[in-house]
């Protein structure tokens, strides 16, 4: 696992020298990133393992600030599991630098850039099949890098011109993770105390 993480860190740092990138974002996706601004959302995460009929569910909230980044807080009904700020993360009350989780750090950075309208990193890492409908859009991404294809089969995002509503990740081992987002009216602090 450490080997994969170090390869990923290397790959994402060298992306500027790789594949040619399309220079225009699809219109509805562009509208979505333009309309997003600063937003808070709650989410429910459902994890389904291929060898089990049991579903593992956790909840949390996320705050995205345009041109700044996002914070992520994931919890079970009775305990905190994982908190990520823009620079740090904590598990069980212990704070560490986010760069110590290179895979999460790179993915967070990639998503942050995408939500700010820059899809360069995302299009470097994934082949994208994008569809637009009357009031919504769907983006299906499959890994173009072997190191990612060994872990993730595909990533599907659903959204409107205002919100990202759902993300479904299917892993190579058959594990499926579903994230359902609901825009929150409650104001969330920019930094989450560990």
Phi and psi in degrees as GROMACS dihedral restraints (atoms count N, CA, C in turn):
[ dihedral_restraints ]
;  ai    aj    ak    al  type     phi  dphi    fc
    3     4     5     6     1   -62.4    20    10
    4     5     6     7     1   -36.0    20    10
    6     7     8     9     1   -64.4    20    10
    7     8     9    10     1   -44.3    20    10
    9    10    11    12     1   -61.4    20    10
   10    11    12    13     1   -44.1    20    10
   12    13    14    15     1   -61.5    20    10
   13    14    15    16     1   -43.1    20    10
   15    16    17    18     1   -67.2    20    10
   16    17    18    19     1   -36.4    20    10
   18    19    20    21     1   -64.0    20    10
   19    20    21    22     1   -43.4    20    10
   21    22    23    24     1   -60.2    20    10
   22    23    24    25     1   -44.5    20    10
   24    25    26    27     1   -58.7    20    10
   25    26    27    28     1   -41.1    20    10
   27    28    29    30     1   -67.1    20    10
   28    29    30    31     1   -46.3    20    10
   30    31    32    33     1   -59.9    20    10
   31    32    33    34     1   -48.7    20    10
   33    34    35    36     1   -68.8    20    10
   34    35    36    37     1   -24.8    20    10
   36    37    38    39     1   -79.6    20    10
   37    38    39    40     1   -16.6    20    10
   39    40    41    42     1  -105.7    20    10
   40    41    42    43     1    10.1    20    10
   42    43    44    45     1   -63.4    20    10
   43    44    45    46     1   -22.1    20    10
   45    46    47    48     1   -66.3    20    10
   46    47    48    49     1   -18.2    20    10
   48    49    50    51     1  -102.9    20    10
   49    50    51    52     1    13.2    20    10
   51    52    53    54     1  -101.5    20    10
   52    53    54    55     1  -121.4    20    10
   54    55    56    57     1   -76.8    20    10
   55    56    57    58     1   152.6    20    10
   57    58    59    60     1   -66.7    20    10
   58    59    60    61     1   143.7    20    10
   60    61    62    63     1  -116.3    20    10
   61    62    63    64     1   140.5    20    10
   63    64    65    66     1   -65.0    20    10
   64    65    66    67     1   142.8    20    10
   66    67    68    69     1   -97.1    20    10
   67    68    69    70     1    -1.2    20    10
   69    70    71    72     1  -125.6    20    10
   70    71    72    73     1   130.0    20    10
   72    73    74    75     1   -79.1    20    10
   73    74    75    76     1   145.8    20    10
   75    76    77    78     1   -56.8    20    10
   76    77    78    79     1   148.8    20    10
   78    79    80    81     1   -59.1    20    10
   79    80    81    82     1   -49.0    20    10
   81    82    83    84     1   -66.8    20    10
   82    83    84    85     1   -35.6    20    10
   84    85    86    87     1   -68.0    20    10
   85    86    87    88     1   -37.1    20    10
   87    88    89    90     1   -64.6    20    10
   88    89    90    91     1   -43.4    20    10
   90    91    92    93     1   -61.9    20    10
   91    92    93    94     1   -39.8    20    10
   93    94    95    96     1   -60.8    20    10
   94    95    96    97     1   -49.2    20    10
   96    97    98    99     1   -66.2    20    10
   97    98    99   100     1   -34.9    20    10
   99   100   101   102     1   -69.3    20    10
  100   101   102   103     1   -35.9    20    10
  102   103   104   105     1   -84.5    20    10
  103   104   105   106     1   -13.1    20    10
  105   106   107   108     1   -64.3    20    10
  106   107   108   109     1   -45.9    20    10
  108   109   110   111     1    49.7    20    10
  109   110   111   112     1  -137.2    20    10
  111   112   113   114     1   -98.3    20    10
  112   113   114   115     1   130.8    20    10
  114   115   116   117     1  -147.8    20    10
  115   116   117   118     1   145.6    20    10
  117   118   119   120     1  -114.0    20    10
  118   119   120   121     1   144.5    20    10
  120   121   122   123     1  -146.7    20    10
  121   122   123   124     1   148.5    20    10
  123   124   125   126     1   -94.8    20    10
  124   125   126   127     1   157.8    20    10
  126   127   128   129     1  -143.3    20    10
  127   128   129   130     1   153.2    20    10
  129   130   131   132     1  -117.3    20    10
  130   131   132   133     1   129.3    20    10
  132   133   134   135     1  -112.2    20    10
  133   134   135   136     1   124.8    20    10
  135   136   137   138     1  -113.6    20    10
  136   137   138   139     1   125.3    20    10
  138   139   140   141     1  -116.1    20    10
  139   140   141   142     1   124.6    20    10
  141   142   143   144     1  -117.5    20    10
  142   143   144   145     1   123.5    20    10
  144   145   146   147     1   -94.9    20    10
  145   146   147   148     1   140.5    20    10
  147   148   149   150     1   -63.6    20    10
  148   149   150   151     1   -30.1    20    10
  150   151   152   153     1   -90.4    20    10
  151   152   153   154     1     5.6    20    10
  153   154   155   156     1  -139.7    20    10
  154   155   156   157     1   146.3    20    10
  156   157   158   159     1   -88.5    20    10
  157   158   159   160     1    -4.3    20    10
  159   160   161   162     1   -78.8    20    10
  160   161   162   163     1   142.4    20    10
  162   163   164   165     1  -108.4    20    10
  163   164   165   166     1   135.5    20    10
  165   166   167   168     1  -105.0    20    10
  166   167   168   169     1   121.4    20    10
  168   169   170   171     1  -118.0    20    10
  169   170   171   172     1   134.2    20    10
  171   172   173   174     1  -134.5    20    10
  172   173   174   175     1   161.6    20    10
  174   175   176   177     1  -125.9    20    10
  175   176   177   178     1   168.8    20    10
  177   178   179   180     1   176.4    20    10
  178   179   180   181     1  -168.9    20    10
  180   181   182   183     1  -145.0    20    10
  181   182   183   184     1   156.8    20    10
  183   184   185   186     1  -138.1    20    10
  184   185   186   187     1   143.9    20    10
  186   187   188   189     1  -127.2    20    10
  187   188   189   190     1   126.7    20    10
  189   190   191   192     1  -111.7    20    10
  190   191   192   193     1   130.2    20    10
  192   193   194   195     1  -117.5    20    10
  193   194   195   196     1   119.7    20    10
  195   196   197   198     1   -53.2    20    10
  196   197   198   199     1   132.1    20    10
  198   199   200   201     1    65.4    20    10
  199   200   201   202     1    11.6    20    10
  201   202   203   204     1  -122.2    20    10
  202   203   204   205     1   -51.7    20    10
  204   205   206   207     1   137.5    20    10
  205   206   207   208     1  -163.3    20    10
  207   208   209   210     1  -138.7    20    10
  208   209   210   211     1   156.6    20    10
  210   211   212   213     1  -113.7    20    10
  211   212   213   214     1   151.5    20    10
  213   214   215   216     1  -136.2    20    10
  214   215   216   217     1   131.1    20    10
  216   217   218   219     1  -134.7    20    10
  217   218   219   220     1   115.9    20    10
  219   220   221   222     1  -115.1    20    10
  220   221   222   223     1   135.4    20    10
  222   223   224   225     1  -144.5    20    10
  223   224   225   226     1   154.5    20    10
  225   226   227   228     1   -92.6    20    10
  226   227   228   229     1   172.3    20    10
  228   229   230   231     1   -55.1    20    10
  229   230   231   232     1   -30.2    20    10
  231   232   233   234     1  -120.9    20    10
  232   233   234   235     1    -2.3    20    10
  234   235   236   237     1  -151.9    20    10
  235   236   237   238     1   151.0    20    10
  237   238   239   240     1   -77.0    20    10
  238   239   240   241     1   140.1    20    10
  240   241   242   243     1  -111.6    20    10
  241   242   243   244     1   -53.1    20    10
  243   244   245   246     1  -150.3    20    10
  244   245   246   247     1   132.4    20    10
  246   247   248   249     1  -128.8    20    10
  247   248   249   250     1   131.8    20    10
  249   250   251   252     1  -126.6    20    10
  250   251   252   253     1   126.9    20    10
  252   253   254   255     1   -98.8    20    10
  253   254   255   256     1  -166.9    20    10
  255   256   257   258     1   -68.9    20    10
  256   257   258   259     1   -27.4    20    10
  258   259   260   261     1  -125.7    20    10
  259   260   261   262     1   -16.9    20    10
  261   262   263   264     1  -131.2    20    10
  262   263   264   265     1   164.8    20    10
  264   265   266   267     1  -139.6    20    10
  265   266   267   268     1   159.2    20    10
  267   268   269   270     1  -143.4    20    10
  268   269   270   271     1   144.2    20    10
  270   271   272   273     1  -133.1    20    10
  271   272   273   274     1   128.4    20    10
  273   274   275   276     1    54.9    20    10
  274   275   276   277     1    38.6    20    10
  276   277   278   279     1    82.3    20    10
  277   278   279   280     1    -0.7    20    10
  279   280   281   282     1  -101.0    20    10
  280   281   282   283     1   122.7    20    10
  282   283   284   285     1   -92.8    20    10
  283   284   285   286     1   135.6    20    10
  285   286   287   288     1  -140.2    20    10
  286   287   288   289     1   162.8    20    10
  288   289   290   291     1   -69.1    20    10
  289   290   291   292     1   138.1    20    10
  291   292   293   294     1   -63.6    20    10
  292   293   294   295     1   -27.5    20    10
  294   295   296   297     1   -64.7    20    10
  295   296   297   298     1   -13.9    20    10
  297   298   299   300     1   -75.5    20    10
  298   299   300   301     1    -9.9    20    10
  300   301   302   303     1  -113.9    20    10
  301   302   303   304     1    74.4    20    10
  303   304   305   306     1   -56.7    20    10
  304   305   306   307     1   -38.7    20    10
  306   307   308   309     1   -65.4    20    10
  307   308   309   310     1   -51.7    20    10
  309   310   311   312     1   -60.4    20    10
  310   311   312   313     1   -42.1    20    10
  312   313   314   315     1   -61.0    20    10
  313   314   315   316     1   -44.3    20    10
  315   316   317   318     1   -68.6    20    10
  316   317   318   319     1   -42.1    20    10
  318   319   320   321     1   -65.3    20    10
  319   320   321   322     1   -42.7    20    10
  321   322   323   324     1   -59.8    20    10
  322   323   324   325     1   -42.8    20    10
  324   325   326   327     1   -64.1    20    10
  325   326   327   328     1   -41.2    20    10
  327   328   329   330     1   -63.7    20    10
  328   329   330   331     1   -45.6    20    10
  330   331   332   333     1   -66.5    20    10
  331   332   333   334     1   -40.6    20    10
  333   334   335   336     1   -58.8    20    10
  334   335   336   337     1   -46.2    20    10
  336   337   338   339     1   -62.7    20    10
  337   338   339   340     1   -40.9    20    10
  339   340   341   342     1   -62.5    20    10
  340   341   342   343     1   -44.7    20    10
  342   343   344   345     1   -66.9    20    10
  343   344   345   346     1   -20.6    20    10
  345   346   347   348     1   -91.6    20    10
  346   347   348   349     1     5.7    20    10
  348   349   350   351     1    97.2    20    10
  349   350   351   352     1     4.3    20    10
  351   352   353   354     1  -110.4    20    10
  352   353   354   355     1   104.9    20    10
  354   355   356   357     1   -95.6    20    10
  355   356   357   358     1     9.8    20    10
  357   358   359   360     1   -54.4    20    10
  358   359   360   361     1   -53.2    20    10
  360   361   362   363     1   -63.4    20    10
  361   362   363   364     1   -42.3    20    10
  363   364   365   366     1   -64.2    20    10
  364   365   366   367     1   -43.7    20    10
  366   367   368   369     1   -73.4    20    10
  367   368   369   370     1   -20.2    20    10
  369   370   371   372     1   -71.5    20    10
  370   371   372   373     1   -39.9    20    10
  372   373   374   375     1   -84.9    20    10
  373   374   375   376     1   -27.8    20    10
  375   376   377   378     1  -131.2    20    10
  376   377   378   379     1   147.4    20    10
  378   379   380   381     1   -84.5    20    10
  379   380   381   382     1   137.8    20    10
  381   382   383   384     1  -121.0    20    10
  382   383   384   385     1   131.4    20    10
  384   385   386   387     1  -113.9    20    10
  385   386   387   388     1   112.3    20    10
  387   388   389   390     1  -114.6    20    10
  388   389   390   391     1   135.2    20    10
  390   391   392   393     1  -129.9    20    10
  391   392   393   394     1   140.0    20    10
  393   394   395   396     1  -115.7    20    10
  394   395   396   397     1   143.2    20    10
  396   397   398   399     1  -124.7    20    10
  397   398   399   400     1  -175.0    20    10
  399   400   401   402     1   -54.9    20    10
  400   401   402   403     1   -52.2    20    10
  402   403   404   405     1  -122.2    20    10
  403   404   405   406     1    11.3    20    10
  405   406   407   408     1  -149.1    20    10
  406   407   408   409     1   177.6    20    10
  408   409   410   411     1  -147.5    20    10
  409   410   411   412     1   157.4    20    10
  411   412   413   414     1  -134.7    20    10
  412   413   414   415     1   136.6    20    10
  414   415   416   417     1  -127.0    20    10
  415   416   417   418     1   120.4    20    10
  417   418   419   420     1  -110.2    20    10
  418   419   420   421     1   121.5    20    10
  420   421   422   423     1  -116.4    20    10
  421   422   423   424     1   131.0    20    10
  423   424   425   426     1  -119.9    20    10
  424   425   426   427     1   141.9    20    10
  426   427   428   429     1   -61.6    20    10
  427   428   429   430     1   136.6    20    10
  429   430   431   432     1  -100.3    20    10
  430   431   432   433     1   -12.6    20    10
  432   433   434   435     1   -99.6    20    10
  433   434   435   436     1   133.8    20    10
  435   436   437   438     1   -58.0    20    10
  436   437   438   439     1   -41.0    20    10
  438   439   440   441     1   -62.2    20    10
  439   440   441   442     1   -29.3    20    10
  441   442   443   444     1   -82.6    20    10
  442   443   444   445     1   -38.5    20    10
  444   445   446   447     1   -62.4    20    10
  445   446   447   448     1   -24.6    20    10
  447   448   449   450     1   -72.1    20    10
  448   449   450   451     1   -14.2    20    10
  450   451   452   453     1  -115.7    20    10
  451   452   453   454     1   -46.7    20    10
  453   454   455   456     1  -114.7    20    10
  454   455   456   457     1   128.5    20    10
  456   457   458   459     1   -80.3    20    10
  457   458   459   460     1   -49.6    20    10
  459   460   461   462     1  -161.5    20    10
  460   461   462   463     1   165.2    20    10
  462   463   464   465     1  -136.5    20    10
  463   464   465   466     1   123.1    20    10
  465   466   467   468     1  -118.8    20    10
  466   467   468   469     1   128.8    20    10
  468   469   470   471     1  -117.7    20    10
  469   470   471   472     1   138.1    20    10
  471   472   473   474     1  -120.9    20    10
  472   473   474   475     1   138.3    20    10
  474   475   476   477     1  -160.0    20    10
  475   476   477   478     1   172.5    20    10
  477   478   479   480     1  -115.8    20    10
  478   479   480   481     1  -174.7    20    10
  480   481   482   483     1   -74.3    20    10
  481   482   483   484     1    -1.9    20    10
  483   484   485   486     1  -118.1    20    10
  484   485   486   487     1   -36.8    20    10
  486   487   488   489     1  -132.9    20    10
  487   488   489   490     1   151.1    20    10
  489   490   491   492     1   -89.6    20    10
  490   491   492   493     1   120.4    20    10
  492   493   494   495     1  -101.8    20    10
  493   494   495   496     1   -33.2    20    10
  495   496   497   498     1  -155.2    20    10
  496   497   498   499     1   145.2    20    10
  498   499   500   501     1  -131.6    20    10
  499   500   501   502     1   130.0    20    10
  501   502   503   504     1  -119.5    20    10
  502   503   504   505     1   123.7    20    10
  504   505   506   507     1  -114.8    20    10
  505   506   507   508     1   125.2    20    10
  507   508   509   510     1  -110.8    20    10
  508   509   510   511     1   121.4    20    10
  510   511   512   513     1   -92.4    20    10
  511   512   513   514     1   161.0    20    10
  513   514   515   516     1   -58.3    20    10
  514   515   516   517     1   -32.8    20    10
  516   517   518   519     1   -82.3    20    10
  517   518   519   520     1     3.1    20    10
  519   520   521   522     1    96.9    20    10
  520   521   522   523     1    -7.7    20    10
  522   523   524   525     1   -65.8    20    10
  523   524   525   526     1   137.2    20    10
  525   526   527   528     1  -120.6    20    10
  526   527   528   529     1   130.4    20    10
  528   529   530   531     1  -119.7    20    10
  529   530   531   532     1   125.7    20    10
  531   532   533   534     1  -115.5    20    10
  532   533   534   535     1   124.0    20    10
  534   535   536   537     1  -112.6    20    10
  535   536   537   538     1   120.6    20    10
  537   538   539   540     1  -111.7    20    10
  538   539   540   541     1   122.3    20    10
  540   541   542   543     1  -104.6    20    10
  541   542   543   544     1   142.4    20    10
  543   544   545   546     1  -133.4    20    10
  544   545   546   547     1   122.7    20    10
  546   547   548   549     1   -57.1    20    10
  547   548   549   550     1   134.0    20    10
  549   550   551   552     1  -102.2    20    10
  550   551   552   553     1   137.3    20    10
  552   553   554   555     1   -84.0    20    10
  553   554   555   556     1   -16.9    20    10
  555   556   557   558     1   -76.9    20    10
  556   557   558   559     1   133.1    20    10
  558   559   560   561     1   -74.0    20    10
  559   560   561   562     1   132.4    20    10
  561   562   563   564     1  -112.8    20    10
  562   563   564   565     1   137.5    20    10
  564   565   566   567     1   -62.4    20    10
  565   566   567   568     1   148.5    20    10
  567   568   569   570     1   -62.7    20    10
  568   569   570   571     1   -40.0    20    10
  570   571   572   573     1  -112.0    20    10
  571   572   573   574     1   137.1    20    10
  573   574   575   576     1  -102.6    20    10
  574   575   576   577     1   124.3    20    10
  576   577   578   579     1   -76.4    20    10
  577   578   579   580     1   131.3    20    10
